[in-house]
Amino acid sequence: MSLDENYDYSQEELDNHSDQLNSNNDTYWSDRGYDERPDDWENRD
């Protein structure tokens, strides 16, 4: 999702976007096909 500066995003949409880009968040991993955040997530690029 690319943010459009002309669109008024809800806080929920902004939070979801942030979660999708944050490798510390389970949403990041589930969006990439994992069931959950891997135990070694800190060592992955």
mmCIF file as Biopython writes it, N, C-alpha, C and O atoms, coordinates in Angstrom:
data_model
#
loop_
_atom_site.group_PDB
_atom_site.id
_atom_site.type_symbol
_atom_site.label_atom_id
_atom_site.label_alt_id
_atom_site.label_comp_id
_atom_site.label_asym_id
_atom_site.label_entity_id
_atom_site.label_seq_id
_atom_site.pdbx_PDB_ins_code
_atom_site.Cartn_x
_atom_site.Cartn_y
_atom_site.Cartn_z
_atom_site.occupancy
_atom_site.B_iso_or_equiv
_atom_site.auth_seq_id
_atom_site.auth_asym_id
_atom_site.pdbx_PDB_model_num
ATOM 1   N N  . MET A ? 1  ? 0.856  -1.178  0.000  1.0 0.0 1  A 1 
ATOM 2   C CA . MET A ? 1  ? 0.000  0.000   0.000  1.0 0.0 1  A 1 
ATOM 3   C C  . MET A ? 1  ? 0.892  1.228   0.000  1.0 0.0 1  A 1 
ATOM 4   O O  . MET A ? 1  ? 1.774  1.369   0.847  1.0 0.0 1  A 1 
ATOM 5   N N  . SER A ? 2  ? 0.667  2.068   -0.908 1.0 0.0 2  A 1 
ATOM 6   C CA . SER A ? 2  ? 1.371  3.340   -0.988 1.0 0.0 2  A 1 
ATOM 7   C C  . SER A ? 2  ? 0.426  4.433   -0.504 1.0 0.0 2  A 1 
ATOM 8   O O  . SER A ? 2  ? -0.728 4.499   -0.928 1.0 0.0 2  A 1 
ATOM 9   N N  . LEU A ? 3  ? 0.911  5.271   0.367  1.0 0.0 3  A 1 
ATOM 10  C CA . LEU A ? 3  ? 0.045  6.312   0.914  1.0 0.0 3  A 1 
ATOM 11  C C  . LEU A ? 3  ? -0.115 7.464   -0.065 1.0 0.0 3  A 1 
ATOM 12  O O  . LEU A ? 3  ? 0.854  7.930   -0.663 1.0 0.0 3  A 1 
ATOM 13  N N  . ASP A ? 4  ? -1.340 7.909   -0.216 1.0 0.0 4  A 1 
ATOM 14  C CA . ASP A ? 4  ? -1.678 9.032   -1.098 1.0 0.0 4  A 1 
ATOM 15  C C  . ASP A ? 4  ? -1.911 10.256  -0.220 1.0 0.0 4  A 1 
ATOM 16  O O  . ASP A ? 4  ? -2.804 10.253  0.627  1.0 0.0 4  A 1 
ATOM 17  N N  . GLU A ? 5  ? -1.125 11.287  -0.415 1.0 0.0 5  A 1 
ATOM 18  C CA . GLU A ? 5  ? -1.226 12.475  0.442  1.0 0.0 5  A 1 
ATOM 19  C C  . GLU A ? 5  ? -2.560 13.199  0.309  1.0 0.0 5  A 1 
ATOM 20  O O  . GLU A ? 5  ? -2.885 14.042  1.145  1.0 0.0 5  A 1 
ATOM 21  N N  . ASN A ? 6  ? -3.342 12.888  -0.726 1.0 0.0 6  A 1 
ATOM 22  C CA . ASN A ? 6  ? -4.633 13.539  -0.931 1.0 0.0 6  A 1 
ATOM 23  C C  . ASN A ? 6  ? -5.798 12.766  -0.308 1.0 0.0 6  A 1 
ATOM 24  O O  . ASN A ? 6  ? -6.950 13.187  -0.419 1.0 0.0 6  A 1 
ATOM 25  N N  . TYR A ? 7  ? -5.505 11.644  0.343  1.0 0.0 7  A 1 
ATOM 26  C CA . TYR A ? 7  ? -6.540 10.804  0.950  1.0 0.0 7  A 1 
ATOM 27  C C  . TYR A ? 7  ? -6.474 10.966  2.465  1.0 0.0 7  A 1 
ATOM 28  O O  . TYR A ? 7  ? -5.387 11.012  3.042  1.0 0.0 7  A 1 
ATOM 29  N N  . ASP A ? 8  ? -7.621 11.051  3.099  1.0 0.0 8  A 1 
ATOM 30  C CA . ASP A ? 8  ? -7.697 11.201  4.551  1.0 0.0 8  A 1 
ATOM 31  C C  . ASP A ? 8  ? -7.800 9.816   5.184  1.0 0.0 8  A 1 
ATOM 32  O O  . ASP A ? 8  ? -8.896 9.275   5.327  1.0 0.0 8  A 1 
ATOM 33  N N  . TYR A ? 9  ? -6.657 9.244   5.562  1.0 0.0 9  A 1 
ATOM 34  C CA . TYR A ? 9  ? -6.607 7.904   6.136  1.0 0.0 9  A 1 
ATOM 35  C C  . TYR A ? 9  ? -7.110 7.893   7.565  1.0 0.0 9  A 1 
ATOM 36  O O  . TYR A ? 9  ? -6.877 8.830   8.329  1.0 0.0 9  A 1 
ATOM 37  N N  . SER A ? 10 ? -7.807 6.815   7.919  1.0 0.0 10 A 1 
ATOM 38  C CA . SER A ? 10 ? -8.237 6.639   9.305  1.0 0.0 10 A 1 
ATOM 39  C C  . SER A ? 10 ? -7.030 6.182   10.127 1.0 0.0 10 A 1 
ATOM 40  O O  . SER A ? 10 ? -6.032 5.717   9.575  1.0 0.0 10 A 1 
ATOM 41  N N  . GLN A ? 11 ? -7.131 6.318   11.431 1.0 0.0 11 A 1 
ATOM 42  C CA . GLN A ? 11 ? -6.038 5.870   12.300 1.0 0.0 11 A 1 
ATOM 43  C C  . GLN A ? 11 ? -5.832 4.359   12.152 1.0 0.0 11 A 1 
ATOM 44  O O  . GLN A ? 11 ? -4.700 3.877   12.205 1.0 0.0 11 A 1 
ATOM 45  N N  . GLU A ? 12 ? -6.918 3.618   11.968 1.0 0.0 12 A 1 
ATOM 46  C CA . GLU A ? 12 ? -6.820 2.169   11.780 1.0 0.0 12 A 1 
ATOM 47  C C  . GLU A ? 12 ? -6.014 1.831   10.523 1.0 0.0 12 A 1 
ATOM 48  O O  . GLU A ? 12 ? -5.181 0.924   10.539 1.0 0.0 12 A 1 
ATOM 49  N N  . GLU A ? 13 ? -6.266 2.562   9.437  1.0 0.0 13 A 1 
ATOM 50  C CA . GLU A ? 13 ? -5.519 2.329   8.197  1.0 0.0 13 A 1 
ATOM 51  C C  . GLU A ? 13 ? -4.040 2.667   8.370  1.0 0.0 13 A 1 
ATOM 52  O O  . GLU A ? 13 ? -3.168 1.940   7.892  1.0 0.0 13 A 1 
ATOM 53  N N  . LEU A ? 14 ? -3.769 3.767   9.051  1.0 0.0 14 A 1 
ATOM 54  C CA . LEU A ? 14 ? -2.378 4.159   9.280  1.0 0.0 14 A 1 
ATOM 55  C C  . LEU A ? 14 ? -1.658 3.146   10.168 1.0 0.0 14 A 1 
ATOM 56  O O  . LEU A ? 14 ? -0.501 2.809   9.917  1.0 0.0 14 A 1 
ATOM 57  N N  . ASP A ? 15 ? -2.340 2.664   11.202 1.0 0.0 15 A 1 
ATOM 58  C CA . ASP A ? 15 ? -1.744 1.656   12.086 1.0 0.0 15 A 1 
ATOM 59  C C  . ASP A ? 15 ? -1.464 0.361   11.329 1.0 0.0 15 A 1 
ATOM 60  O O  . ASP A ? 15 ? -0.407 -0.248  11.500 1.0 0.0 15 A 1 
ATOM 61  N N  . ASN A ? 16 ? -2.404 -0.053  10.502 1.0 0.0 16 A 1 
ATOM 62  C CA . ASN A ? 16 ? -2.220 -1.274  9.717  1.0 0.0 16 A 1 
ATOM 63  C C  . ASN A ? 16 ? -1.029 -1.129  8.774  1.0 0.0 16 A 1 
ATOM 64  O O  . ASN A ? 16 ? -0.219 -2.048  8.655  1.0 0.0 16 A 1 
ATOM 65  N N  . HIS A ? 17 ? -0.919 -0.004  8.116  1.0 0.0 17 A 1 
ATOM 66  C CA . HIS A ? 17 ? 0.199  0.247   7.205  1.0 0.0 17 A 1 
ATOM 67  C C  . HIS A ? 17 ? 1.528  0.168   7.966  1.0 0.0 17 A 1 
ATOM 68  O O  . HIS A ? 17 ? 2.489  -0.435  7.488  1.0 0.0 17 A 1 
ATOM 69  N N  . SER A ? 18 ? 1.571  0.766   9.122  1.0 0.0 18 A 1 
ATOM 70  C CA . SER A ? 18 ? 2.771  0.732   9.950  1.0 0.0 18 A 1 
ATOM 71  C C  . SER A ? 18 ? 3.096  -0.695  10.377 1.0 0.0 18 A 1 
ATOM 72  O O  . SER A ? 18 ? 4.256  -1.106  10.334 1.0 0.0 18 A 1 
ATOM 73  N N  . ASP A ? 19 ? 2.088  -1.449  10.785 1.0 0.0 19 A 1 
ATOM 74  C CA . ASP A ? 19 ? 2.293  -2.837  11.206 1.0 0.0 19 A 1 
ATOM 75  C C  . ASP A ? 19 ? 2.848  -3.695  10.077 1.0 0.0 19 A 1 
ATOM 76  O O  . ASP A ? 19 ? 3.691  -4.563  10.305 1.0 0.0 19 A 1 
ATOM 77  N N  . GLN A ? 20 ? 2.374  -3.452  8.861  1.0 0.0 20 A 1 
ATOM 78  C CA . GLN A ? 20 ? 2.816  -4.230  7.705  1.0 0.0 20 A 1 
ATOM 79  C C  . GLN A ? 20 ? 4.285  -3.982  7.377  1.0 0.0 20 A 1 
ATOM 80  O O  . GLN A ? 20 ? 4.923  -4.825  6.745  1.0 0.0 20 A 1 
ATOM 81  N N  . LEU A ? 21 ? 4.828  -2.852  7.792  1.0 0.0 21 A 1 
ATOM 82  C CA . LEU A ? 21 ? 6.219  -2.509  7.498  1.0 0.0 21 A 1 
ATOM 83  C C  . LEU A ? 21 ? 7.162  -2.761  8.667  1.0 0.0 21 A 1 
ATOM 84  O O  . LEU A ? 21 ? 8.368  -2.548  8.547  1.0 0.0 21 A 1 
ATOM 85  N N  . ASN A ? 22 ? 6.623  -3.212  9.797  1.0 0.0 22 A 1 
ATOM 86  C CA . ASN A ? 22 ? 7.400  -3.362  11.020 1.0 0.0 22 A 1 
ATOM 87  C C  . ASN A ? 22 ? 7.663  -4.841  11.281 1.0 0.0 22 A 1 
ATOM 88  O O  . ASN A ? 22 ? 6.741  -5.579  11.628 1.0 0.0 22 A 1 
ATOM 89  N N  . SER A ? 23 ? 8.924  -5.285  11.118 1.0 0.0 23 A 1 
ATOM 90  C CA . SER A ? 23 ? 9.254  -6.705  11.289 1.0 0.0 23 A 1 
ATOM 91  C C  . SER A ? 23 ? 9.089  -7.168  12.727 1.0 0.0 23 A 1 
ATOM 92  O O  . SER A ? 23 ? 9.161  -8.367  12.995 1.0 0.0 23 A 1 
ATOM 93  N N  . ASN A ? 24 ? 8.871  -6.255  13.651 1.0 0.0 24 A 1 
ATOM 94  C CA . ASN A ? 24 ? 8.613  -6.600  15.041 1.0 0.0 24 A 1 
ATOM 95  C C  . ASN A ? 24 ? 7.139  -6.957  15.261 1.0 0.0 24 A 1 
ATOM 96  O O  . ASN A ? 24 ? 6.755  -7.353  16.361 1.0 0.0 24 A 1 
ATOM 97  N N  . ASN A ? 25 ? 6.322  -6.820  14.227 1.0 0.0 25 A 1 
ATOM 98  C CA . ASN A ? 25 ? 4.878  -7.018  14.344 1.0 0.0 25 A 1 
ATOM 99  C C  . ASN A ? 25 ? 4.454  -8.300  13.627 1.0 0.0 25 A 1 
ATOM 100 O O  . ASN A ? 25 ? 4.959  -8.599  12.545 1.0 0.0 25 A 1 
ATOM 101 N N  . ASP A ? 26 ? 3.533  -9.057  14.218 1.0 0.0 26 A 1 
ATOM 102 C CA . ASP A ? 26 ? 3.050  -10.299 13.608 1.0 0.0 26 A 1 
ATOM 103 C C  . ASP A ? 26 ? 2.409  -10.068 12.239 1.0 0.0 26 A 1 
ATOM 104 O O  . ASP A ? 26 ? 2.495  -10.930 11.364 1.0 0.0 26 A 1 
ATOM 105 N N  . THR A ? 27 ? 1.772  -8.924  12.050 1.0 0.0 27 A 1 
ATOM 106 C CA . THR A ? 27 ? 1.141  -8.620  10.759 1.0 0.0 27 A 1 
ATOM 107 C C  . THR A ? 27 ? 2.168  -8.610  9.632  1.0 0.0 27 A 1 
ATOM 108 O O  . THR A ? 27 ? 1.881  -9.074  8.529  1.0 0.0 27 A 1 
ATOM 109 N N  . TYR A ? 28 ? 3.343  -8.092  9.898  1.0 0.0 28 A 1 
ATOM 110 C CA . TYR A ? 28 ? 4.436  -8.079  8.917  1.0 0.0 28 A 1 
ATOM 111 C C  . TYR A ? 28 ? 4.681  -9.502  8.411  1.0 0.0 28 A 1 
ATOM 112 O O  . TYR A ? 28 ? 4.779  -9.728  7.205  1.0 0.0 28 A 1 
ATOM 113 N N  . TRP A ? 29 ? 4.779  -10.451 9.331  1.0 0.0 29 A 1 
ATOM 114 C CA . TRP A ? 29 ? 5.103  -11.830 8.972  1.0 0.0 29 A 1 
ATOM 115 C C  . TRP A ? 29 ? 3.923  -12.540 8.337  1.0 0.0 29 A 1 
ATOM 116 O O  . TRP A ? 29 ? 4.112  -13.299 7.386  1.0 0.0 29 A 1 
ATOM 117 N N  . SER A ? 30 ? 2.719  -12.322 8.826  1.0 0.0 30 A 1 
ATOM 118 C CA . SER A ? 30 ? 1.565  -12.997 8.232  1.0 0.0 30 A 1 
ATOM 119 C C  . SER A ? 30 ? 1.327  -12.518 6.804  1.0 0.0 30 A 1 
ATOM 120 O O  . SER A ? 30 ? 0.876  -13.295 5.962  1.0 0.0 30 A 1 
ATOM 121 N N  . ASP A ? 31 ? 1.621  -11.255 6.520  1.0 0.0 31 A 1 
ATOM 122 C CA . ASP A ? 31 ? 1.479  -10.733 5.159  1.0 0.0 31 A 1 
ATOM 123 C C  . ASP A ? 31 ? 2.510  -11.322 4.214  1.0 0.0 31 A 1 
ATOM 124 O O  . ASP A ? 31 ? 2.375  -11.214 2.995  1.0 0.0 31 A 1 
ATOM 125 N N  . ARG A ? 32 ? 3.541  -11.945 4.771  1.0 0.0 32 A 1 
ATOM 126 C CA . ARG A ? 32 ? 4.602  -12.561 3.980  1.0 0.0 32 A 1 
ATOM 127 C C  . ARG A ? 32 ? 4.500  -14.078 3.974  1.0 0.0 32 A 1 
ATOM 128 O O  . ARG A ? 32 ? 5.443  -14.767 3.583  1.0 0.0 32 A 1 
ATOM 129 N N  . GLY A ? 33 ? 3.348  -14.603 4.411  1.0 0.0 33 A 1 
ATOM 130 C CA . GLY A ? 33 ? 3.076  -16.029 4.308  1.0 0.0 33 A 1 
ATOM 131 C C  . GLY A ? 33 ? 3.455  -16.865 5.513  1.0 0.0 33 A 1 
ATOM 132 O O  . GLY A ? 33 ? 3.360  -18.091 5.455  1.0 0.0 33 A 1 
ATOM 133 N N  . TYR A ? 34 ? 3.877  -16.253 6.594  1.0 0.0 34 A 1 
ATOM 134 C CA . TYR A ? 34 ? 4.210  -16.996 7.809  1.0 0.0 34 A 1 
ATOM 135 C C  . TYR A ? 34 ? 2.985  -17.085 8.712  1.0 0.0 34 A 1 
ATOM 136 O O  . TYR A ? 34 ? 2.134  -16.195 8.716  1.0 0.0 34 A 1 
ATOM 137 N N  . ASP A ? 35 ? 2.910  -18.170 9.473  1.0 0.0 35 A 1 
ATOM 138 C CA . ASP A ? 35 ? 1.807  -18.319 10.430 1.0 0.0 35 A 1 
ATOM 139 C C  . ASP A ? 35 ? 1.987  -17.391 11.619 1.0 0.0 35 A 1 
ATOM 140 O O  . ASP A ? 35 ? 1.009  -16.932 12.209 1.0 0.0 35 A 1 
ATOM 141 N N  . GLU A ? 36 ? 3.229  -17.116 11.967 1.0 0.0 36 A 1 
ATOM 142 C CA . GLU A ? 36 ? 3.546  -16.235 13.086 1.0 0.0 36 A 1 
ATOM 143 C C  . GLU A ? 36 ? 4.962  -15.710 12.904 1.0 0.0 36 A 1 
ATOM 144 O O  . GLU A ? 36 ? 5.682  -16.137 12.002 1.0 0.0 36 A 1 
ATOM 145 N N  . ARG A ? 37 ? 5.347  -14.799 13.750 1.0 0.0 37 A 1 
ATOM 146 C CA . ARG A ? 37 ? 6.699  -14.236 13.681 1.0 0.0 37 A 1 
ATOM 147 C C  . ARG A ? 37 ? 7.693  -15.342 14.034 1.0 0.0 37 A 1 
ATOM 148 O O  . ARG A ? 37 ? 7.565  -15.967 15.086 1.0 0.0 37 A 1 
ATOM 149 N N  . PRO A ? 38 ? 8.691  -15.596 13.164 1.0 0.0 38 A 1 
ATOM 150 C CA . PRO A ? 38 ? 9.684  -16.639 13.448 1.0 0.0 38 A 1 
ATOM 151 C C  . PRO A ? 38 ? 10.499 -16.309 14.701 1.0 0.0 38 A 1 
ATOM 152 O O  . PRO A ? 38 ? 10.688 -15.143 15.045 1.0 0.0 38 A 1 
ATOM 153 N N  . ASP A ? 39 ? 10.971 -17.345 15.367 1.0 0.0 39 A 1 
ATOM 154 C CA . ASP A ? 39 ? 11.785 -17.143 16.567 1.0 0.0 39 A 1 
ATOM 155 C C  . ASP A ? 39 ? 13.065 -16.377 16.266 1.0 0.0 39 A 1 
ATOM 156 O O  . ASP A ? 39 ? 13.561 -15.630 17.109 1.0 0.0 39 A 1 
ATOM 157 N N  . ASP A ? 40 ? 13.597 -16.562 15.065 1.0 0.0 40 A 1 
ATOM 158 C CA . ASP A ? 40 ? 14.851 -15.903 14.695 1.0 0.0 40 A 1 
ATOM 159 C C  . ASP A ? 40 ? 14.627 -14.622 13.871 1.0 0.0 40 A 1 
ATOM 160 O O  . ASP A ? 40 ? 15.493 -14.230 13.089 1.0 0.0 40 A 1 
ATOM 161 N N  . TRP A ? 41 ? 13.474 -13.978 14.046 1.0 0.0 41 A 1 
ATOM 162 C CA . TRP A ? 41 ? 13.107 -12.836 13.218 1.0 0.0 41 A 1 
ATOM 163 C C  . TRP A ? 41 ? 14.133 -11.696 13.298 1.0 0.0 41 A 1 
ATOM 164 O O  . TRP A ? 41 ? 14.293 -10.944 12.336 1.0 0.0 41 A 1 
ATOM 165 N N  . GLU A ? 42 ? 14.818 -11.563 14.419 1.0 0.0 42 A 1 
ATOM 166 C CA . GLU A ? 42 ? 15.790 -10.474 14.566 1.0 0.0 42 A 1 
ATOM 167 C C  . GLU A ? 42 ? 17.029 -10.672 13.707 1.0 0.0 42 A 1 
ATOM 168 O O  . GLU A ? 42 ? 17.747 -9.714  13.418 1.0 0.0 42 A 1 
ATOM 169 N N  . ASN A ? 43 ? 17.281 -11.903 13.299 1.0 0.0 43 A 1 
ATOM 170 C CA . ASN A ? 43 ? 18.462 -12.203 12.493 1.0 0.0 43 A 1 
ATOM 171 C C  . ASN A ? 43 ? 18.175 -12.215 11.000 1.0 0.0 43 A 1 
ATOM 172 O O  . ASN A ? 43 ? 19.085 -12.433 10.200 1.0 0.0 43 A 1 
ATOM 173 N N  . ARG A ? 44 ? 16.951 -11.988 10.617 1.0 0.0 44 A 1 
ATOM 174 C CA . ARG A ? 44 ? 16.574 -11.988 9.200  1.0 0.0 44 A 1 
ATOM 175 C C  . ARG A ? 44 ? 16.644 -10.582 8.632  1.0 0.0 44 A 1 
ATOM 176 O O  . ARG A ? 44 ? 16.460 -9.592  9.340  1.0 0.0 44 A 1 
ATOM 177 N N  . ASP A ? 45 ? 16.914 -10.522 7.341  1.0 0.0 45 A 1 
ATOM 178 C CA . ASP A ? 45 ? 16.966 -9.216  6.649  1.0 0.0 45 A 1 
ATOM 179 C C  . ASP A ? 45 ? 15.618 -8.787  6.187  1.0 0.0 45 A 1 
ATOM 180 O O  . ASP A ? 45 ? 15.482 -7.719  5.591  1.0 0.0 45 A 1 
#
